[in-house]
Amino acid sequence: MKRDDTIEVPASTAAPLVTAFGATLLIAGLVTSAIISAVGVVLFVVGAVGWFGEVLPVAHEEAVALEPPPPAIVPSPARVAHLTPDGTPNRARLPLAVYPYAAGVRGGIAGGIAMAACAVLHGLVAYGSPWYTINLLAAAGSATMANAPIETLRHFDASAFALAFAIHAIVSVLVGLLYGALLPMFPWHPAIACSLVAPLMWTGLLAATLHVVNPTLNARIDWVWFVLSQIAFGAVAGFVVDRTSRVATFQHAPFAVRAGLDGR
């Protein structure tokens, strides 16, 4: 006889697990051995028969004691704190303040100048010419310069200089903007992150892919000088960006205000 403090539920059984295991062995035997499939058929049939036996002719059930009802929920008298446009920090989205875009542009230009100085110094020290590294950078976008002999790379070429200048200027400004966007997210000194972490990560990415993208250029790069020039760029760019005052993100203002649709 059913008690008021219990409920009837289906009884526990291992039949479904045995059936599933048998089906697995049956399929596995198709690519291994017929014996595995034979064992799977036996287990599948035994599990299926046992599974049906749990409900036919009479369902097997067991009584489970009911838990006492939970205590009544008492409404809290506290009021919900709503977001307001007055800057009250009810909840935070980090970072609270960021660098302006102009700081990233200035940092990219300054870092590009420092990197160019290291590149020219490398050409003078290693090849006796300030144009070697410049022409080598132009080789990234010119097949003629990529296949040129060392003697050609040591001499000034107007078209190669213009191409190298455009590549270096565009990449420097874009990386400077990236530094400006990422620096507020670093938990420690931003200049250190720029001068060490970012250059090493960027160098590792290039070292792993350049032999596929441009094998000729990869064979001619002096990686020691490349790392030093990247560190010079990151240190100068990070210093310039970090010296700029941050601006609030206005994250607590309504979307209409942040989008400029509402002048409040």
C-alpha positions in Angstrom: 0.0 0.0 0.0 1.3 3.4 -1.0 2.3 5.7 1.9 1.6 9.5 1.8 5.2 10.3 2.4 6.6 8.3 -0.6 6.4 8.4 -4.4 6.7 5.5 -6.8 9.5 5.8 -9.4 10.9 3.4 -12.0 13.3 0.9 -10.3 17.0 1.2 -11.0 18.4 -1.1 -13.7 21.6 -1.7 -15.6 19.8 -2.9 -18.7 20.1 0.3 -20.7 23.9 0.4 -20.0 24.3 -3.3 -21.1 22.3 -2.6 -24.3 24.4 0.4 -25.2 27.6 -1.5 -24.6 26.4 -4.4 -26.7 25.6 -2.0 -29.6 29.1 -0.4 -29.3 30.8 -3.8 -29.5 28.5 -4.8 -32.4 29.6 -1.8 -34.4 33.3 -2.1 -33.3 33.4 -5.6 -34.5 32.7 -4.5 -38.1 36.3 -3.1 -38.3 38.0 -5.4 -35.9 36.8 -9.0 -35.4 33.6 -11.0 -35.8 34.1 -12.3 -32.3 33.7 -8.8 -31.0 30.4 -8.4 -32.9 29.2 -11.8 -31.6 29.7 -10.7 -28.0 28.0 -7.4 -28.8 25.0 -9.2 -30.2 24.7 -11.3 -27.0 25.0 -8.3 -24.7 22.6 -6.3 -26.8 19.9 -9.0 -26.7 20.4 -9.6 -23.0 20.2 -5.9 -22.3 17.1 -5.4 -24.5 15.3 -8.3 -22.9 16.1 -7.1 -19.5 15.0 -3.6 -20.4 11.7 -4.7 -21.7 11.3 -6.9 -18.6 11.4 -3.8 -16.4 8.1 -2.6 -17.9 6.4 -5.8 -19.1 4.2 -7.4 -18.0 4.3 -5.3 -14.8 6.4 -2.2 -14.4 9.1 -2.5 -11.7 8.9 0.5 -9.3 10.4 1.5 -6.0 9.2 3.8 -3.3 11.2 7.0 -2.7 10.6 9.1 0.4 9.4 12.6 -0.2 11.5 15.5 1.2 9.8 18.0 3.4 8.6 21.2 1.7 11.0 24.1 1.7 10.3 27.1 4.0 8.1 29.8 2.7 9.9 32.6 0.7 9.7 35.9 2.4 10.0 38.9 0.0 12.9 41.2 0.7 12.1 44.8 1.6 15.3 46.0 -0.2 14.9 47.9 -3.5 16.7 47.1 -6.7 19.6 49.4 -7.5 19.0 50.7 -11.1 21.6 52.1 -13.4 21.5 55.9 -13.6 23.2 58.3 -16.0 24.9 60.3 -13.2 28.0 58.0 -13.3 27.1 55.9 -10.2 29.2 52.7 -10.5 26.5 50.1 -9.8 28.4 47.6 -11.9 31.8 47.9 -13.7 33.0 47.0 -17.1 36.7 47.1 -17.2 38.7 49.1 -18.2 37.1 52.2 -16.6 39.3 54.5 -18.6 41.2 54.1 -21.9 43.8 56.0 -23.9 42.5 58.3 -26.8 43.1 57.1 -30.3 45.6 60.0 -30.9 47.9 58.5 -28.2 48.1 55.3 -30.2 48.9 57.1 -33.4 51.6 59.2 -31.7 53.0 56.1 -30.0 53.1 54.3 -33.3 54.9 57.1 -35.1 57.5 57.5 -32.3 58.0 53.7 -32.1 58.4 53.6 -35.9 61.1 56.2 -35.8 63.0 54.2 -33.1 62.6 51.0 -35.0 63.8 52.7 -38.2 66.9 53.9 -36.4 67.7 50.4 -35.2 67.2 49.1 -38.8 69.6 51.7 -40.2 72.1 50.9 -37.5 71.9 47.2 -38.4 72.6 47.9 -42.0 75.6 50.0 -41.2 77.1 47.5 -38.8 76.4 44.3 -40.7 76.6 45.4 -44.3 78.2 48.8 -44.3 75.1 50.5 -45.8 72.0 52.2 -44.3 69.9 51.1 -47.2 70.2 47.3 -46.8 67.5 46.9 -44.2 65.3 49.4 -45.9 65.5 47.5 -49.2 65.0 44.2 -47.2 61.7 45.6 -45.8 60.6 46.6 -49.3 61.3 43.0 -50.3 58.2 42.1 -48.3 56.1 43.7 -51.1 58.4 43.5 -54.1 59.5 40.3 -55.8 62.3 42.1 -57.5 63.9 43.2 -54.2 63.2 39.8 -52.6 65.3 38.1 -55.3 67.9 40.9 -55.5 71.6 40.1 -54.5 73.1 41.6 -51.4 75.1 44.1 -53.5 71.9 45.5 -54.9 70.3 45.8 -51.5 73.2 47.9 -50.3 72.4 50.7 -52.7 69.7 53.3 -52.6 66.5 52.6 -54.7 63.8 55.2 -54.8 60.9 52.9 -55.5 62.1 50.5 -52.8 62.5 53.3 -50.3 58.9 54.6 -51.0 57.5 51.1 -50.7 59.4 50.4 -47.4 58.4 53.8 -46.0 54.7 53.1 -46.8 54.8 49.6 -45.3 56.6 50.8 -42.2 54.4 53.9 -41.6 51.1 51.9 -42.0 52.2 49.0 -39.8 53.6 51.4 -37.1 50.4 53.4 -36.9 48.2 50.3 -36.8 50.4 48.6 -34.1 50.4 51.9 -32.1 46.6 52.0 -32.2 46.6 48.3 -31.0 48.9 49.1 -28.2 46.7 52.0 -27.2 43.7 49.8 -27.1 45.4 46.9 -25.2 47.5 48.8 -22.6 44.6 49.7 -20.3 43.9 46.0 -19.9 47.4 45.0 -18.6 47.5 44.6 -14.8 51.1 45.8 -14.6 53.2 48.6 -16.0 52.1 49.1 -19.7 55.5 50.1 -21.0 57.0 46.8 -19.8 54.3 44.9 -21.6 55.0 46.8 -24.8 58.8 46.5 -24.6 58.9 42.8 -23.7 55.7 40.8 -24.0 54.3 42.2 -27.2 57.5 42.2 -29.2 58.4 38.7 -28.3 54.9 37.4 -29.2 55.0 39.3 -32.5 58.5 37.9 -33.3 57.4 34.4 -32.5 54.4 34.7 -34.8 56.6 36.0 -37.7 59.3 33.4 -37.1 56.7 30.6 -37.2 55.0 31.8 -40.4 57.4 33.8 -42.5 59.2 30.8 -44.0 55.8 29.9 -45.6 54.7 33.4 -46.5 58.1 34.7 -47.9 60.9 32.1 -47.7 63.4 34.4 -49.4 62.9 37.2 -46.9 62.9 34.7 -44.0 66.4 33.5 -45.1 67.8 37.1 -45.0 66.4 38.4 -41.7 68.8 38.8 -38.8 66.5 37.7 -36.0 68.7 39.2 -33.2 68.5 42.7 -34.7 64.8 42.1 -35.5 64.0 41.4 -31.9 66.0 44.4 -30.7 64.2 46.7 -33.2 60.8 45.3 -32.0 61.8 46.0 -28.4 62.8 49.5 -29.3 59.5 50.1 -31.0 57.5 48.7 -28.1 59.4 50.5 -25.4 59.1 53.9 -27.2 55.5 53.4 -28.3 54.5 52.2 -24.8 56.2 55.1 -23.1 54.5 57.7 -25.3 51.0 56.0 -24.9 51.5 55.6 -21.2 52.4 59.3 -20.7 49.0 60.3 -22.2 46.1 60.9 -19.8 43.3 58.4 -20.0 39.7 59.3 -20.8 36.6 57.8 -19.1 34.6 55.2 -21.1 31.3 56.6 -19.9 30.2 53.0 -19.4 27.5 53.9 -16.9 25.8 56.4 -19.2 22.8 55.2 -21.3 23.5 53.9 -24.8 21.8 56.9 -26.3 24.2 59.2 -24.5 27.3 57.2 -25.4 26.2 57.0 -29.0 25.7 60.8 -29.2 22.0 60.5 -29.8 21.1 62.2 -26.5 22.7 65.4 -25.3 22.1 64.8 -21.6 
